[in-house]
Amino acid sequence: MHKLTEGVARFRREAFPAKAELFAQLATTHRPSTLFISCSDARVVPELITGSEPGELFVIRTAGNLVPAYSPGVDGIAASIEYAVAALAVTDIVICGHSACGAMTALAESHDLGALPTIADWLRHADAALARTTTAGVDALVRSNVRAQLANLVTHPSVARALVQGTVTLHGWCYDIGSGTVEELDVVNPFAAAA
């Protein structure tokens, strides 16, 4: 905790003054251009990877960068997606998987999650990725999972509407922690013909 407290003090002393004008603008304006959905893994830092300034990304982080398919009811992830797309009018949505993902490793290697029932239930949102993966290994599952989560994303009404209207573009990324590279996957707008 001491390290975090010192980090806040350093932020106030060094980073904040250097960007005081930006923070003054952000105090009254919230217009990110991109919804960035990534894993909760501490090694994946969207703003660092993309070189983004504060206010440029609207970030959702979940274990395994999983996006449950839309269903009515209270859901913080669905609410965040809807807010980013319908209220903030982001123009791009990125789902970013990564190398050495613990969630995908657990699935690829069939780890026993009996002592972790909440995690086991959560990882069921990757069942389609697991079923579609024809190549063994975590890396193949990471890629398949990004595609499966993009498919889940388009079930959200706000995203489907934006895709039909042509106001949002979807992107699938795979970030390699060791090399710092980002692979962009081919993504097709399923509503392009309807637009």
C-alpha positions in Angstrom: 0.0 0.0 0.0 2.9 2.3 0.7 4.0 2.1 -2.9 0.5 3.1 -4.1 0.4 6.0 -1.7 3.7 7.2 -2.9 2.5 6.7 -6.5 -0.4 9.0 -5.8 1.9 11.7 -4.3 4.2 11.4 -7.4 1.2 11.7 -9.7 0.1 14.9 -7.9 3.6 16.3 -7.9 4.7 15.4 -11.5 2.2 13.9 -13.9 -0.9 16.0 -12.9 0.9 19.4 -13.3 2.3 18.4 -16.7 -1.2 17.6 -17.9 -3.1 20.2 -15.9 -4.8 21.6 -19.0 -5.9 18.2 -20.2 -7.3 17.3 -16.7 -9.2 20.6 -16.5 -10.9 19.7 -19.8 -11.6 16.2 -18.7 -13.2 17.5 -15.5 -16.2 18.6 -17.6 -15.9 16.5 -20.8 -16.0 12.8 -21.3 -15.6 11.8 -25.0 -13.5 8.7 -25.4 -13.3 7.4 -29.0 -12.8 3.8 -28.2 -14.3 1.1 -25.9 -11.4 -1.2 -25.0 -12.3 -4.5 -23.5 -9.4 -6.4 -22.1 -8.4 -8.9 -19.5 -8.1 -8.0 -15.8 -4.6 -9.4 -15.9 -2.2 -6.8 -14.3 0.2 -7.3 -17.1 -2.2 -5.9 -19.7 -2.5 -2.0 -19.4 -4.6 -0.7 -22.3 -3.5 2.9 -22.0 0.2 1.9 -22.0 -0.2 -0.6 -24.9 -2.0 2.0 -27.0 -0.1 5.1 -26.0 -3.4 6.7 -25.0 -3.9 9.8 -23.0 -6.4 10.0 -20.1 -10.0 10.3 -21.5 -9.3 8.5 -24.8 -10.3 5.0 -23.9 -13.4 3.7 -22.1 -12.1 0.5 -20.5 -13.8 -2.6 -19.4 -11.6 -5.3 -17.9 -12.8 -8.8 -17.1 -11.1 -12.1 -16.4 -10.4 -13.6 -19.8 -11.7 -10.5 -21.6 -15.0 -12.2 -21.5 -18.2 -10.4 -22.7 -21.4 -12.3 -21.8 -24.0 -12.4 -24.5 -26.7 -9.9 -23.9 -29.6 -10.9 -21.6 -32.1 -8.6 -19.9 -31.4 -7.8 -16.3 -28.9 -6.0 -14.2 -25.4 -6.5 -15.6 -22.5 -4.1 -15.1 -20.7 -5.2 -18.2 -23.8 -4.8 -20.4 -24.4 -1.4 -18.8 -20.9 -0.2 -19.5 -21.1 -1.4 -23.1 -24.4 0.4 -23.6 -23.1 3.6 -22.0 -20.0 3.6 -24.2 -21.9 3.0 -27.4 -25.2 4.7 -26.9 -24.3 7.6 -24.6 -20.6 8.3 -25.4 -20.9 7.3 -29.0 -17.5 5.6 -29.2 -16.6 4.9 -32.8 -14.4 1.8 -32.2 -14.6 -1.2 -30.0 -11.5 -3.4 -29.3 -11.6 -6.7 -27.6 -8.0 -7.5 -26.7 -6.8 -11.0 -25.6 -3.3 -11.7 -24.5 -0.5 -14.3 -24.3 -0.3 -16.4 -21.1 -3.9 -15.6 -20.1 -4.7 -17.5 -16.9 -8.3 -17.9 -17.9 -7.5 -19.3 -21.3 -4.7 -21.5 -19.8 -7.2 -23.0 -17.3 -9.5 -23.9 -20.2 -6.9 -25.1 -22.6 -5.3 -27.3 -20.0 -8.5 -28.4 -18.4 -7.6 -27.2 -15.0 -9.7 -28.5 -12.1 -11.7 -25.4 -11.0 -13.8 -27.3 -8.4 -12.5 -25.1 -5.6 -13.2 -21.9 -7.6 -16.8 -22.2 -8.6 -17.4 -18.6 -9.4 -14.4 -18.6 -11.8 -15.6 -21.9 -13.3 -19.1 -20.4 -13.9 -17.6 -17.2 -15.4 -15.4 -19.1 -17.8 -18.5 -20.7 -19.3 -18.7 -17.5 -21.4 -15.7 -18.9 -23.3 -17.5 -22.2 -24.1 -18.0 -21.2 -27.8 -14.3 -20.3 -28.1 -13.3 -23.7 -26.7 -15.7 -25.5 -29.0 -14.4 -23.6 -32.1 -10.7 -24.0 -31.4 -9.2 -26.7 -33.6 -5.5 -26.1 -32.8 -4.2 -27.1 -29.4 -2.6 -24.6 -27.1 -3.3 -21.4 -25.2 -2.4 -19.0 -28.1 -5.0 -20.6 -30.4 -7.6 -20.4 -27.7 -6.8 -16.8 -27.0 -7.5 -15.9 -30.7 -10.6 -18.1 -30.8 -11.8 -16.4 -27.6 -11.4 -12.9 -29.0 -13.6 -13.9 -31.9 -16.1 -15.6 -29.7 -16.3 -12.5 -27.5 -16.8 -10.3 -30.5 -19.8 -12.5 -31.4 -21.2 -12.1 -27.9 -20.6 -8.3 -28.2 -22.9 -8.0 -31.2 -25.8 -9.5 -29.3 -25.9 -6.3 -27.2 -28.7 -4.1 -28.7 -26.7 -0.9 -28.6 -23.8 -2.5 -30.5 -26.1 -4.1 -33.0 -27.8 -0.8 -33.7 -24.4 1.0 -34.1 -23.1 -1.7 -36.4 -26.3 -1.4 -38.6 -25.9 2.4 -38.7 -22.2 2.1 -39.5 -21.2 4.3 -36.5 -18.9 1.8 -34.8 -16.2 -0.6 -36.0 -15.1 -3.7 -34.2 -11.5 -4.8 -33.7 -10.0 -8.0 -32.3 -6.5 -7.8 -30.9 -4.1 -10.3 -29.4 -1.3 -8.7 -27.3 1.9 -10.6 -26.7 3.3 -9.7 -23.3 6.8 -10.8 -24.0 7.4 -9.0 -27.3 5.0 -6.1 -26.9 3.4 -6.9 -30.3 -0.3 -6.6 -31.1 -1.8 -8.9 -33.7 -5.0 -7.6 -35.3 -7.5 -10.3 -36.2 -9.8 -10.0 -39.2 -13.2 -8.9 -38.0 -16.3 -8.8 -40.2 -19.3 -6.6 -39.4 -22.2 -9.2 -39.4 -24.6 -6.4 -40.2 -22.7 -4.9 -43.1 -25.2 -6.2 -45.7 -28.0 -4.7 -43.7 -26.4 -1.3 -43.5 
